[in-house]
Amino acid sequence: MQEEKEFIEALLNAKTREAAFRELVANYQKPLYHLIRTIVINHDDTDDVLQNTFIKVFRGIENFKGESKLYSWMYRIACNEAITFVQQKAKKQALTSESYLQKQVENLKADDYFEGEEIQLKLQKAIALLPEKQQLVFKLKYFQELTYEEISNQLGTSVGALKASYHLAVKKIEDFIHKN
């Protein structure tokens, strides 16, 4: 992809916007899909959230101030979209977000796009039992391999609080896996 500043200018220019946006989707579809999938679990829901993310990016690109990298900005949008999606789905089913995600994990075996083994299913079940914030911190650190500083920027939480959340999440997951 071309220099980020030039690329953003292409996204803002009416004549080059569509081509630049197609390039943006081609370059960022896969990493954003994986981020969203770790949060919402279901493939079809992930596709819906990904589409909503790109719509928000397309409509909101003029609001991008360049204070962070373009990918970081899109990452934040994707993360917020995924969290909101889970919360709305849970609310419609009169469930907590955690209960909704537990239900999604139970359906993973039937998901044609899930290629995991039994241990990965067990890991997903353990994660689904965590409180929402611990789930998110664990997923961003473990699956997305973000640093605490990057997660802090995404979630607006202190590094110390994130380390504590991650440590608690790991302990609970280990306990779950050893007991089951």
DOPA-620187 format. One record per residue (C-alpha): x, y, z; residue number from 1. Coordinates in steps of 0.2 Angstrom, whole numbers. Layout:
<rs>
<r><X>X</X><Y>Y</Y><Z>Z</Z><doza>NUM</doza></r>
...
</rs>
This chain:
<rs>
<r><X>0</X><Y>0</Y><Z>0</Z><doza>1</doza></r>
<r><X>6</X><Y>18</Y><Z>-4</Z><doza>2</doza></r>
<r><X>12</X><Y>30</Y><Z>10</Z><doza>3</doza></r>
<r><X>-2</X><Y>32</Y><Z>23</Z><doza>4</doza></r>
<r><X>-4</X><Y>51</Y><Z>21</Z><doza>5</doza></r>
<r><X>-6</X><Y>49</Y><Z>2</Z><doza>6</doza></r>
<r><X>-17</X><Y>35</Y><Z>4</Z><doza>7</doza></r>
<r><X>-28</X><Y>45</Y><Z>16</Z><doza>8</doza></r>
<r><X>-29</X><Y>59</Y><Z>3</Z><doza>9</doza></r>
<r><X>-34</X><Y>46</Y><Z>-10</Z><doza>10</doza></r>
<r><X>-48</X><Y>41</Y><Z>2</Z><doza>11</doza></r>
<r><X>-54</X><Y>59</Y><Z>4</Z><doza>12</doza></r>
<r><X>-53</X><Y>63</Y><Z>-14</Z><doza>13</doza></r>
<r><X>-70</X><Y>60</Y><Z>-23</Z><doza>14</doza></r>
<r><X>-61</X><Y>55</Y><Z>-39</Z><doza>15</doza></r>
<r><X>-50</X><Y>42</Y><Z>-31</Z><doza>16</doza></r>
<r><X>-61</X><Y>37</Y><Z>-16</Z><doza>17</doza></r>
<r><X>-68</X><Y>21</Y><Z>-23</Z><doza>18</doza></r>
<r><X>-52</X><Y>13</Y><Z>-29</Z><doza>19</doza></r>
<r><X>-43</X><Y>18</Y><Z>-13</Z><doza>20</doza></r>
<r><X>-57</X><Y>10</Y><Z>-3</Z><doza>21</doza></r>
<r><X>-56</X><Y>-6</Y><Z>-13</Z><doza>22</doza></r>
<r><X>-37</X><Y>-6</Y><Z>-9</Z><doza>23</doza></r>
<r><X>-41</X><Y>-3</Y><Z>10</Z><doza>24</doza></r>
<r><X>-53</X><Y>-17</Y><Z>10</Z><doza>25</doza></r>
<r><X>-41</X><Y>-29</Y><Z>1</Z><doza>26</doza></r>
<r><X>-27</X><Y>-25</Y><Z>13</Z><doza>27</doza></r>
<r><X>-36</X><Y>-25</Y><Z>30</Z><doza>28</doza></r>
<r><X>-51</X><Y>-37</Y><Z>28</Z><doza>29</doza></r>
<r><X>-41</X><Y>-52</Y><Z>34</Z><doza>30</doza></r>
<r><X>-33</X><Y>-44</Y><Z>50</Z><doza>31</doza></r>
<r><X>-50</X><Y>-36</Y><Z>55</Z><doza>32</doza></r>
<r><X>-59</X><Y>-52</Y><Z>51</Z><doza>33</doza></r>
<r><X>-48</X><Y>-61</Y><Z>64</Z><doza>34</doza></r>
<r><X>-50</X><Y>-47</Y><Z>77</Z><doza>35</doza></r>
<r><X>-69</X><Y>-47</Y><Z>75</Z><doza>36</doza></r>
<r><X>-70</X><Y>-66</Y><Z>75</Z><doza>37</doza></r>
<r><X>-61</X><Y>-68</Y><Z>92</Z><doza>38</doza></r>
<r><X>-74</X><Y>-56</Y><Z>99</Z><doza>39</doza></r>
<r><X>-90</X><Y>-62</Y><Z>91</Z><doza>40</doza></r>
<r><X>-85</X><Y>-80</Y><Z>88</Z><doza>41</doza></r>
<r><X>-98</X><Y>-84</Y><Z>75</Z><doza>42</doza></r>
<r><X>-92</X><Y>-83</Y><Z>56</Z><doza>43</doza></r>
<r><X>-108</X><Y>-76</Y><Z>49</Z><doza>44</doza></r>
<r><X>-109</X><Y>-63</Y><Z>63</Z><doza>45</doza></r>
<r><X>-91</X><Y>-58</Y><Z>60</Z><doza>46</doza></r>
<r><X>-95</X><Y>-55</Y><Z>42</Z><doza>47</doza></r>
<r><X>-109</X><Y>-44</Y><Z>47</Z><doza>48</doza></r>
<r><X>-98</X><Y>-34</Y><Z>59</Z><doza>49</doza></r>
<r><X>-84</X><Y>-33</Y><Z>47</Z><doza>50</doza></r>
<r><X>-96</X><Y>-25</Y><Z>34</Z><doza>51</doza></r>
<r><X>-102</X><Y>-13</Y><Z>47</Z><doza>52</doza></r>
<r><X>-84</X><Y>-8</Y><Z>51</Z><doza>53</doza></r>
<r><X>-80</X><Y>-4</Y><Z>33</Z><doza>54</doza></r>
<r><X>-96</X><Y>6</Y><Z>31</Z><doza>55</doza></r>
<r><X>-91</X><Y>16</Y><Z>47</Z><doza>56</doza></r>
<r><X>-73</X><Y>18</Y><Z>40</Z><doza>57</doza></r>
<r><X>-80</X><Y>24</Y><Z>23</Z><doza>58</doza></r>
<r><X>-92</X><Y>36</Y><Z>30</Z><doza>59</doza></r>
<r><X>-81</X><Y>42</Y><Z>44</Z><doza>60</doza></r>
<r><X>-64</X><Y>44</Y><Z>35</Z><doza>61</doza></r>
<r><X>-66</X><Y>63</Y><Z>35</Z><doza>62</doza></r>
<r><X>-66</X><Y>62</Y><Z>54</Z><doza>63</doza></r>
<r><X>-49</X><Y>53</Y><Z>54</Z><doza>64</doza></r>
<r><X>-37</X><Y>66</Y><Z>62</Z><doza>65</doza></r>
<r><X>-21</X><Y>56</Y><Z>59</Z><doza>66</doza></r>
<r><X>-16</X><Y>56</Y><Z>77</Z><doza>67</doza></r>
<r><X>-14</X><Y>37</Y><Z>76</Z><doza>68</doza></r>
<r><X>-11</X><Y>25</Y><Z>61</Z><doza>69</doza></r>
<r><X>-25</X><Y>22</Y><Z>50</Z><doza>70</doza></r>
<r><X>-25</X><Y>4</Y><Z>55</Z><doza>71</doza></r>
<r><X>-26</X><Y>8</Y><Z>73</Z><doza>72</doza></r>
<r><X>-41</X><Y>19</Y><Z>70</Z><doza>73</doza></r>
<r><X>-50</X><Y>5</Y><Z>60</Z><doza>74</doza></r>
<r><X>-45</X><Y>-7</Y><Z>73</Z><doza>75</doza></r>
<r><X>-54</X><Y>3</Y><Z>86</Z><doza>76</doza></r>
<r><X>-69</X><Y>4</Y><Z>76</Z><doza>77</doza></r>
<r><X>-69</X><Y>-14</Y><Z>73</Z><doza>78</doza></r>
<r><X>-67</X><Y>-18</Y><Z>91</Z><doza>79</doza></r>
<r><X>-81</X><Y>-6</Y><Z>96</Z><doza>80</doza></r>
<r><X>-92</X><Y>-13</Y><Z>83</Z><doza>81</doza></r>
<r><X>-89</X><Y>-31</Y><Z>89</Z><doza>82</doza></r>
<r><X>-92</X><Y>-27</Y><Z>107</Z><doza>83</doza></r>
<r><X>-108</X><Y>-17</Y><Z>103</Z><doza>84</doza></r>
<r><X>-114</X><Y>-31</Y><Z>92</Z><doza>85</doza></r>
<r><X>-112</X><Y>-44</Y><Z>106</Z><doza>86</doza></r>
<r><X>-121</X><Y>-33</Y><Z>118</Z><doza>87</doza></r>
<r><X>-135</X><Y>-30</Y><Z>107</Z><doza>88</doza></r>
<r><X>-137</X><Y>-48</Y><Z>102</Z><doza>89</doza></r>
<r><X>-136</X><Y>-53</Y><Z>121</Z><doza>90</doza></r>
<r><X>-149</X><Y>-40</Y><Z>125</Z><doza>91</doza></r>
<r><X>-161</X><Y>-46</Y><Z>112</Z><doza>92</doza></r>
<r><X>-160</X><Y>-63</Y><Z>119</Z><doza>93</doza></r>
<r><X>-161</X><Y>-57</Y><Z>137</Z><doza>94</doza></r>
<r><X>-144</X><Y>-63</Y><Z>141</Z><doza>95</doza></r>
<r><X>-128</X><Y>-56</Y><Z>148</Z><doza>96</doza></r>
<r><X>-114</X><Y>-54</Y><Z>135</Z><doza>97</doza></r>
<r><X>-105</X><Y>-68</Y><Z>144</Z><doza>98</doza></r>
<r><X>-120</X><Y>-80</Y><Z>143</Z><doza>99</doza></r>
<r><X>-122</X><Y>-75</Y><Z>124</Z><doza>100</doza></r>
<r><X>-104</X><Y>-79</Y><Z>120</Z><doza>101</doza></r>
<r><X>-105</X><Y>-95</Y><Z>130</Z><doza>102</doza></r>
<r><X>-119</X><Y>-100</Y><Z>119</Z><doza>103</doza></r>
<r><X>-109</X><Y>-95</Y><Z>103</Z><doza>104</doza></r>
<r><X>-95</X><Y>-106</Y><Z>109</Z><doza>105</doza></r>
<r><X>-107</X><Y>-121</Y><Z>111</Z><doza>106</doza></r>
<r><X>-111</X><Y>-119</Y><Z>93</Z><doza>107</doza></r>
<r><X>-93</X><Y>-118</Y><Z>87</Z><doza>108</doza></r>
<r><X>-93</X><Y>-137</Y><Z>82</Z><doza>109</doza></r>
<r><X>-107</X><Y>-134</Y><Z>70</Z><doza>110</doza></r>
<r><X>-98</X><Y>-119</Y><Z>62</Z><doza>111</doza></r>
<r><X>-90</X><Y>-124</Y><Z>45</Z><doza>112</doza></r>
<r><X>-77</X><Y>-111</Y><Z>47</Z><doza>113</doza></r>
<r><X>-70</X><Y>-117</Y><Z>64</Z><doza>114</doza></r>
<r><X>-55</X><Y>-128</Y><Z>61</Z><doza>115</doza></r>
<r><X>-50</X><Y>-130</Y><Z>79</Z><doza>116</doza></r>
<r><X>-47</X><Y>-145</Y><Z>89</Z><doza>117</doza></r>
<r><X>-54</X><Y>-151</Y><Z>106</Z><doza>118</doza></r>
<r><X>-42</X><Y>-141</Y><Z>116</Z><doza>119</doza></r>
<r><X>-46</X><Y>-125</Y><Z>106</Z><doza>120</doza></r>
<r><X>-64</X><Y>-128</Y><Z>110</Z><doza>121</doza></r>
<r><X>-60</X><Y>-130</Y><Z>128</Z><doza>122</doza></r>
<r><X>-50</X><Y>-114</Y><Z>127</Z><doza>123</doza></r>
<r><X>-65</X><Y>-105</Y><Z>119</Z><doza>124</doza></r>
<r><X>-77</X><Y>-112</Y><Z>133</Z><doza>125</doza></r>
<r><X>-65</X><Y>-106</Y><Z>146</Z><doza>126</doza></r>
<r><X>-64</X><Y>-88</Y><Z>139</Z><doza>127</doza></r>
<r><X>-83</X><Y>-87</Y><Z>137</Z><doza>128</doza></r>
<r><X>-84</X><Y>-90</Y><Z>156</Z><doza>129</doza></r>
<r><X>-74</X><Y>-74</Y><Z>159</Z><doza>130</doza></r>
<r><X>-81</X><Y>-57</Y><Z>163</Z><doza>131</doza></r>
<r><X>-83</X><Y>-46</Y><Z>148</Z><doza>132</doza></r>
<r><X>-68</X><Y>-35</Y><Z>151</Z><doza>133</doza></r>
<r><X>-56</X><Y>-50</Y><Z>155</Z><doza>134</doza></r>
<r><X>-62</X><Y>-59</Y><Z>139</Z><doza>135</doza></r>
<r><X>-58</X><Y>-44</Y><Z>129</Z><doza>136</doza></r>
<r><X>-41</X><Y>-41</Y><Z>137</Z><doza>137</doza></r>
<r><X>-37</X><Y>-59</Y><Z>135</Z><doza>138</doza></r>
<r><X>-42</X><Y>-60</Y><Z>117</Z><doza>139</doza></r>
<r><X>-33</X><Y>-44</Y><Z>112</Z><doza>140</doza></r>
<r><X>-17</X><Y>-50</Y><Z>121</Z><doza>141</doza></r>
<r><X>-17</X><Y>-68</Y><Z>117</Z><doza>142</doza></r>
<r><X>-25</X><Y>-69</Y><Z>100</Z><doza>143</doza></r>
<r><X>-21</X><Y>-52</Y><Z>93</Z><doza>144</doza></r>
<r><X>-4</X><Y>-52</Y><Z>101</Z><doza>145</doza></r>
<r><X>-6</X><Y>-33</Y><Z>106</Z><doza>146</doza></r>
<r><X>6</X><Y>-25</Y><Z>119</Z><doza>147</doza></r>
<r><X>-2</X><Y>-19</Y><Z>135</Z><doza>148</doza></r>
<r><X>1</X><Y>-1</Y><Z>128</Z><doza>149</doza></r>
<r><X>-8</X><Y>-5</Y><Z>112</Z><doza>150</doza></r>
<r><X>-23</X><Y>-12</Y><Z>122</Z><doza>151</doza></r>
<r><X>-23</X><Y>3</Y><Z>133</Z><doza>152</doza></r>
<r><X>-24</X><Y>14</Y><Z>118</Z><doza>153</doza></r>
<r><X>-38</X><Y>4</Y><Z>111</Z><doza>154</doza></r>
<r><X>-48</X><Y>2</Y><Z>127</Z><doza>155</doza></r>
<r><X>-43</X><Y>18</Y><Z>137</Z><doza>156</doza></r>
<r><X>-38</X><Y>8</Y><Z>152</Z><doza>157</doza></r>
<r><X>-22</X><Y>9</Y><Z>162</Z><doza>158</doza></r>
<r><X>-8</X><Y>-3</Y><Z>158</Z><doza>159</doza></r>
<r><X>-8</X><Y>-9</Y><Z>176</Z><doza>160</doza></r>
<r><X>-27</X><Y>-13</Y><Z>176</Z><doza>161</doza></r>
<r><X>-24</X><Y>-22</Y><Z>160</Z><doza>162</doza></r>
<r><X>-10</X><Y>-33</Y><Z>167</Z><doza>163</doza></r>
<r><X>-21</X><Y>-37</Y><Z>182</Z><doza>164</doza></r>
<r><X>-36</X><Y>-42</Y><Z>171</Z><doza>165</doza></r>
<r><X>-25</X><Y>-53</Y><Z>159</Z><doza>166</doza></r>
<r><X>-17</X><Y>-61</Y><Z>174</Z><doza>167</doza></r>
<r><X>-34</X><Y>-65</Y><Z>182</Z><doza>168</doza></r>
<r><X>-40</X><Y>-71</Y><Z>165</Z><doza>169</doza></r>
<r><X>-26</X><Y>-83</Y><Z>162</Z><doza>170</doza></r>
<r><X>-28</X><Y>-90</Y><Z>180</Z><doza>171</doza></r>
<r><X>-46</X><Y>-93</Y><Z>177</Z><doza>172</doza></r>
<r><X>-43</X><Y>-101</Y><Z>160</Z><doza>173</doza></r>
<r><X>-29</X><Y>-113</Y><Z>167</Z><doza>174</doza></r>
<r><X>-41</X><Y>-118</Y><Z>182</Z><doza>175</doza></r>
<r><X>-55</X><Y>-122</Y><Z>169</Z><doza>176</doza></r>
<r><X>-44</X><Y>-132</Y><Z>158</Z><doza>177</doza></r>
<r><X>-37</X><Y>-142</Y><Z>172</Z><doza>178</doza></r>
<r><X>-54</X><Y>-146</Y><Z>179</Z><doza>179</doza></r>
<r><X>-62</X><Y>-151</Y><Z>163</Z><doza>180</doza></r>
</rs>
